[in-house]
Every structure is written in C-alpha cells, then in structure tokens.
Amino acid sequence: MSSVFKRLRKETNIQFLKTAWDLQFELTKYMMKEKNVPKKWRFVITQGIINKIDELVDNLEYANCIYPQTKEDFAIRRKYQTAAIANIWQLQNKIVRMIECVETVKIEKLGKVIELLEAEECLIKKWKKSDKEQEKKLFTE
C-alpha cells in the first residue's frame, strides 16, 4: 500500500500500461462471475471481450518495447498506439452489446470498467502526442 495520499499521487511514465492491466483484470473478473454473465452467454459474449482486452494490452506492450530512434520506429510505434485506441472503441461496442443482450449485466456494476476505458483512451492519446513532439524535436533540428 502506498503511503502517499491518492490525490497527491502522480502519473507514472507507463500509466497507460498499468491502467490497461487493471482494465484487463476487472473485465476478466466481471465476465467470469455467473451472476454477472450466465454460462450460456460466456462463449458468445465474453470470449470476444476478453480477446479484445488481451489484444489491447498486447498492442500497448509491443508499442512500449519500441525505443524509437528513426522515423520508421516512430511510425511502427504509432501504428500499435493507434491499434490500441481502436481496441478501446471495439471494447466499448462489445460492452454495449453485452449490456443490451444479457439481462443480468448491469451498467452500474461496470462503472469501474467504463472509468478505466475512458482513462486509458486519454492516456494513450497523451502518450501518442508526446511521441509526436519527441519525433518533431529529433528530426527538425
């Protein structure tokens, strides 16, 4: 447990990864509870959502492994960052479908997931913008 008050904590350099992992854990736990998503819906609904969150984390981890030194490196990294943002939108669509189709899914119980999705999108966009500025600095001198 951190001894720093939550309101005084600062964002880490890889906050986008931590948030993605938190989102992955929260969604997986939610999907696997029988009272949230009955077994008859698990194969149809949850498998796609869990695969998509795994894809999001994979894209972010891969993009984070690239240490850009050339314009091509920046382009590859940006490709994976963009794919991660697309994964967030796809996840949102899948979650909406789950809410509409599965009677036991309550939007109130998904509050933390929705909050994490919104935060994740902002963090990735911020990271992408930071990379763009870094690329500009590196190649305009």
C-alpha positions in Angstrom: 0.0 0.0 0.0 1.3 3.4 -0.8 1.8 5.9 2.0 1.1 8.8 -0.4 -2.5 10.1 -0.4 -4.3 9.2 -3.6 -5.0 12.8 -4.5 -1.2 13.6 -4.3 0.0 10.7 -6.4 1.5 11.5 -9.7 1.1 9.7 -13.0 3.9 7.2 -13.9 5.6 7.1 -17.3 3.8 3.8 -18.1 0.4 4.6 -16.5 -1.2 3.6 -19.8 0.1 0.0 -19.2 -1.0 -0.1 -15.6 -4.4 1.1 -16.5 -4.7 -1.5 -19.3 -3.7 -4.2 -16.9 -6.2 -3.0 -14.3 -8.9 -2.9 -17.0 -7.9 -6.5 -18.1 -8.2 -7.8 -14.6 -11.5 -6.0 -13.9 -13.2 -7.2 -17.1 -12.0 -10.7 -16.7 -13.2 -10.9 -13.1 -16.6 -9.4 -14.1 -17.0 -11.8 -17.1 -16.3 -14.9 -15.1 -18.9 -14.4 -12.4 -22.0 -16.4 -13.0 -24.3 -13.8 -11.5 -23.0 -11.2 -14.0 -22.7 -13.2 -17.2 -24.5 -16.6 -17.2 -22.7 -19.6 -18.8 -24.9 -19.6 -21.8 -23.5 -16.2 -22.8 -19.9 -16.8 -22.0 -18.8 -18.3 -25.3 -20.7 -15.8 -27.4 -20.1 -12.6 -25.5 -17.2 -12.8 -23.0 -14.7 -14.6 -25.3 -14.7 -11.7 -27.7 -14.4 -9.1 -25.0 -11.6 -10.9 -23.3 -9.8 -11.5 -26.6 -10.1 -7.8 -27.4 -8.7 -6.6 -24.0 -5.8 -9.0 -24.4 -5.2 -7.5 -27.9 -5.3 -4.0 -26.4 -2.7 -5.0 -23.7 -0.5 -6.7 -26.4 -0.6 -3.7 -28.6 0.4 -1.4 -25.8 3.2 -3.7 -24.6 4.6 -4.0 -28.1 4.5 -0.3 -28.7 6.2 0.3 -25.4 9.0 -2.1 -26.3 10.0 0.0 -29.3 12.6 2.7 -28.5 12.2 5.0 -31.5 15.4 6.2 -33.0 14.3 6.6 -36.6 11.2 7.9 -38.3 10.3 4.2 -39.2 10.5 3.3 -35.5 8.1 6.2 -34.6 5.7 5.0 -37.4 5.7 1.4 -36.1 5.1 2.6 -32.6 2.3 4.9 -33.7 0.7 2.0 -35.6 0.4 0.0 -32.4 -0.8 3.0 -30.4 -3.5 3.6 -33.0 -4.4 -0.1 -32.9 -4.8 0.2 -29.1 -7.2 3.1 -29.4 -9.2 1.2 -32.0 -9.3 -1.7 -29.5 -10.8 0.6 -26.9 -13.6 1.6 -29.2 -14.2 -2.0 -30.2 -14.3 -2.9 -26.5 -16.8 -0.2 -25.8 -19.0 -1.6 -28.6 -18.8 -5.1 -27.3 -19.6 -4.0 -23.8 -22.7 -2.1 -25.0 -23.8 -5.2 -26.9 -23.4 -7.2 -23.8 -25.4 -4.7 -21.7 -28.2 -4.8 -24.3 -28.3 -8.6 -24.8 -27.6 -10.1 -21.4 -30.3 -9.4 -18.8 -28.1 -10.0 -15.8 -25.5 -7.4 -16.9 -26.0 -4.2 -15.0 -24.3 -1.0 -16.2 -23.9 0.1 -12.5 -21.6 -2.8 -11.9 -19.5 -1.8 -14.9 -18.7 1.7 -13.6 -15.1 1.0 -12.8 -14.6 -0.7 -16.2 -16.1 2.3 -18.0 -14.0 4.7 -16.0 -10.8 2.7 -16.8 -11.7 2.6 -20.5 -12.1 6.4 -20.6 -8.9 7.0 -18.7 -7.0 4.5 -20.9 -8.0 6.3 -24.1 -6.8 9.6 -22.7 -3.5 8.1 -21.6 -2.8 6.6 -24.9 -3.6 9.8 -26.8 -1.4 11.7 -24.4 1.4 9.2 -25.0 0.9 9.4 -28.8 1.1 13.2 -28.6 4.2 13.1 -26.5 5.8 10.8 -29.1 4.8 13.2 -31.9 6.5 16.0 -30.1 9.6 13.9 -29.4 9.8 12.9 -33.1 9.4 16.5 -34.2 12.2 17.5 -31.9 14.5 14.8 -33.1 14.1 15.3 -36.8 13.6 19.0 -37.2 17.0 20.1 -35.8 
